Amino acid sequence: MDMPKNRFKRALASGQTQIGIWNSLASAYATEVVAGCGLDWMLLDTEHAPSDVPTVLAQLQAAAPYPIDCVVRPAWNDHVLIKRYLDIGVQSLLIPFVQNAEEARAAVKACRYPPHGIRGVTGGARHNRFGRVPDYFERVHDELCILVQAETLAALEHLDEILAVDGVDGVFVGPADLSADMGFAGTVNRPEVRVRIEAAIRQIRGSGKAAGFLWTNLDDCQHWIDIGTSFLAVASDLGILARASDGLTKRFKS
């Protein structure tokens, strides 16, 4: 049995802009609803969503029949958490709150088997189709996409060092945490914040690596694509549900 190909990693490497959606509802059923929408990728969040390894496993299974690629965000840059997600078949990871090159290297090592890393070895689980991929250990690293989040001023100051880490495929700029770190929590659209984000995206793309971003103002998304964002999330399932239900209330209860 062949090893699954990481379409998301290949698309980024070829320069194809990938449009995605955030999944925060921590529900396999909600995941399947969104998986058929036709977007390129979906972020399965466990940092700010009430989710865990069994929930993500069910979400991966729900999304599997659809042509959408799943990226999983662990709750932290923790090698035990990362190992568990890799073992259930996750191929693309978004590692939060990476501040410097040392932390970026730790994320890469957590994803790689010895002697290149510290990932624990199991011979048969969902990651290698329960032992049915004979050359899994020879090919696994080529199919992993490791993305790290730069979401503070300190991370942006060390961005060149982070980008230079072998094994980091891209950097995602976290607008909410960055704006909070700049003293503007809850106001990501301030000019001071936008300037920092735009500079970071250009710096990431200038290094030859993929630049990621989340922006839910649809009228403004083309701007972020035009300046070089490689993988852009344009909505969240939770946000769609909340705002649509708010709209119903406004229409019928006003």
N, C-alpha and C positions, 0 to 999 in steps of 0.2 A: 504494500500500500504506500502511495506516495505521500510526501509531506505537504501540508497546505502551504500555498504560496502567499506571501504577504503583499497583497495588491496595493495596499495603502503606502507601504514603503516604496514600492516600485513607482507608483504614481508621483510621489514627492520627488524621488530621484530624477524622474524624467521632466520635472518642471510643470506638471499638471496641477493647477489649483484645485484643492479639495474643499468642498463646502459641506459642513456638518451641522449636527445638532447635539445639544447637551441632554443627557438622560439623568434626571435627578429624582424621578419618582420611585426608583428602586423596585420596579415591578417588571417581571418577565412579560406580562400581558401588555403593559404600556410599551415595552421595548418592541414587541412584535408589531403593534399598531404603527409605531414610527418607522420600523425597519423597512416597511414597504413603500415609503414615501418617495424614494428615488434619489435621495441625497447620497453623497459619497461616503461619509463616515459618521459615526455616532460615539460620543464620549459617555462611557459608563462610569459614573462618579461614585467613589466611596469616601472621598474626603469630606464633602459637605452634604452628603446624602445618607440616609439611614440604611446603608448597604454593607454587605460583607461577602466573603468568598462564595458561600452557597447561593446567595442572590445573584451574584455575577455569573456563576455557572449557568443558572437558569436563564439569565438574559442572553448569554452567548448561544445557548441552544435555541432560544426563541428567534434570534436574529439569523441563525445559520442558513435558513433556506433563501434568504434575501440577498441581493447584491449590494450590501452595505458593509463597510469595514468597521469593526469595533476597536476603540482605543479605551483602555482602562486606566483610571487614575487611582492609585493606591492612596490610603489615608496619609501616608508619610513615606519618606525615603528610607525604608526599612527593609533589610534584606530578607527577613522572614516573611513579611507581607508580599514582597515582590516574588519570592520563590513560590508561594502558594498560588498566586495568580498565573504565573508561567506554567505551573503544573496542570492547571485546568484548561490550558490551551490558548491563553492570551499571547498574542504576538506583538502587539503595540502597546506601549506603556507611556503614560504622561506622569512624570515624577514631580510632585509639588515641592515648592520652597527650596530650590537649589541655589545656594548663595555664592558658591565659588567652585574652582576646578576640582578641589579635593572631594567635595560632595558630589559633583558630576561623575568623577571617577568611581566613587562608591556605588552610585546607581548602576553604572556599566558593569562593575564587578559582580553586583548582585544578580545580574542577568546572564552572566557567563559561567560556564563550568570551569573547574580547575583544568589546567594550571593558569588560565586567563582570568579567572574570577573565583567566586566563592559559592556559587549556586549549588545547593545540595542535589544529589543524583538519585533519581528513581527510574527504574527500567520500564515501568508500564503505568501510564496514566493517560489522561485525555490529550496531553501535549504531544505525545508521539503515537496517537491513535491506539493506545493501550498495548504498546510494544510491537505494533505492526509496521512501523517505519524502520527498515533495517539500517539506514544510513543517517538516522536522526542526529546523532551526536556529531557527525561530520558536517552537517548542514544547518544546524539550528541557529547558529549565530548570524548567518546570512539572512535569515527570515525574521529576525527580531528588529523592531523599530523602537529606539529609545529616545524619547523626547523629555526634556526637562523644562521646568517652569522658572523663569526669572520674574520675580514679582515684588522686588524691593529695590531701593536705590543702591544698596550694597551689591545686589546681584548684577545690576546694570553696570556698576563700576568694574566688576570682574567679568563682564560678558565676553571679552576677547579670550580670556583664559578658559572659560567654560566652553566656548565654541571650538577651542583647540583640542579638547579632550577626544581621543579616539573612541569611537563607539557611540558618541552622541550624534543622532541623526538630525535633530532640530531643537529649537528653543521656542517655547510658548511664553509670550509676554502676558502676565496676569494683571488685567486692568484694575480689578477691585482692590487687591492687596497693594498694588503699586500706588494707587491714589490715596489709600489709607496711610501708607508709609510717608507720603508727601504731605500729610496733614489735611487731606481732602476726602475723608471716608464718605462713601456713598455718592460721590460726584465725579465719576470717571471721565465726564465729557469736558472738564475744565481745560482751557488752553495749555496750562502748564503741564498737565498730565499727557495730553495728546502729543505735545512736542516730544516728550520723553519716549512715548510709545513709538511714534513714527521714526525717531532716530534709531531705536533699538531694532525695529523691523528691517530697516535699511542695513544696519550693521550685520544682522544675522544673515540676510540674503547675500551681502557682500562677501561673507565667509564661505559661501557655497552651500550652506545648510538651510534647512527648511525653517520658516518663521510661522509661528502659530498665534492665533488671537481669537478672542470671543467678543462679539459685538452684536447686540440685538436691535439696534436702530437700523432697520432695513434700508432706509433712505441713504444711509451713510456707509453701507457695507462695500459698495463699489470702490470707494476711496481707499479702503484698506487693501483691497485686491490690487488696485492700481499701483500702490506703493511697494507691493511685493509680498503680501501675506500669502503663504503657501497653503496653509490649512486654516480655514476660517469657520468657526461655529457661529451661526446666525440666529439661533433661538434655543430655548430649552423646553422640554415637554412640560415641565412644571409651570413655566412662564406662559406658555400657550394656554394651558388649562385655566390658570388664574386670571389672565387678562380677558379671555373669552367669557368666562363666567361673570367677571366684573361688567363686561359689556352688556350681558343679558340683564343684569340688575339695573344698570343705568337706563337701559331702554324701557324696561317694564315697571320699574319701581320709582322712577324719578318723579 
